[in-house]
Amino acid sequence: MKLIYTHENRLLVSNVKNLLEQNGIETLLKNEFSQGAMGELAIFECWPQLWITQEGKFERAKKLVHEITHAQALPSWFCCQC
């Protein structure tokens, strides 16, 4: 098992988890509800963590996470008829 992604925002971690699982990569979410322990534990230790359970798919998962987290914002779209 290898750590693939962590972030302070649980929704972002869950989004990455869903996208990886849609691509056939099994994951495990740790520290999902540990933010209540901040102060007793180090802040970064309380962030949700996404782990890859399949060793052979780590490089593919790493590439997908990079694409997801570094995606450029879509250009503004304007209706030509408005």
N, C-alpha and C positions, 0 to 999 in steps of 0.2 A: 504494500500500500504506500502511495506517495501523495504528499500534499501538492495540490495543483492550483488552488486559489483561496485567498482569504481577503476579507474586506470588512470594514466596520458596519456596513449596511447589509443586513440579513436578506433583504429583498434582492439585491444585486447577486449575492452568492446563490440564492435560490434560482434566479434566472439563469446563471451559468450552469447550474446543476441540471435544470430542465433542458437546456440546449445540448449539453453533452449527452444526456440520456436519449434525446431524440436522434443522436448520431450513433447510438449503440454502445456508448461507453458507460459502464456501471460506476456509480459514485457513492460516497458515504459522506453525510453532512454531520460534522461534529461541532460542539459548542453553540448549537442553535439557540439555546435559551440561557446562556451563561452571562449575559450582559448585566444581570442583577448582581453578579459577584465582583463587579469592578470596584476597586478600592481595596478589596481583600486580595485580589489577584492583579497581576500586571494587566494593563489595558489591552495590549496586543494578544495576551493569552485568552482573553474573553471574546475576541472576534470570531465569528462563524468561520469554520474551515471546511473546504471541500477536498476530499481525498479520492484518488482513483484507486479502485480495487483490482483492476486488471493491469498487471505490470507491462504487458505487451502493447498497450494502447496509450502509454504515457506521452510519447512524442506527438501522436495525433491529437491527443487532448490538449497538449501544450499549445499546439498550433491553433486549434479552435478557440481556446481561451484568449490567445493573443488577438485573433481576428475579432472576437466579440468585444474585448475590452478596449481595443484601439480603433474601432470602427469610426470613420469620419461621420459627422452629422450630415444628414441628408440636406441637399440644397433647398432653399426656400422654393415653394411652388406657388404659382399664382394662376388663377383661372383666367384665360384670355378673353372670356366672355363676360366677366364681371366688371 
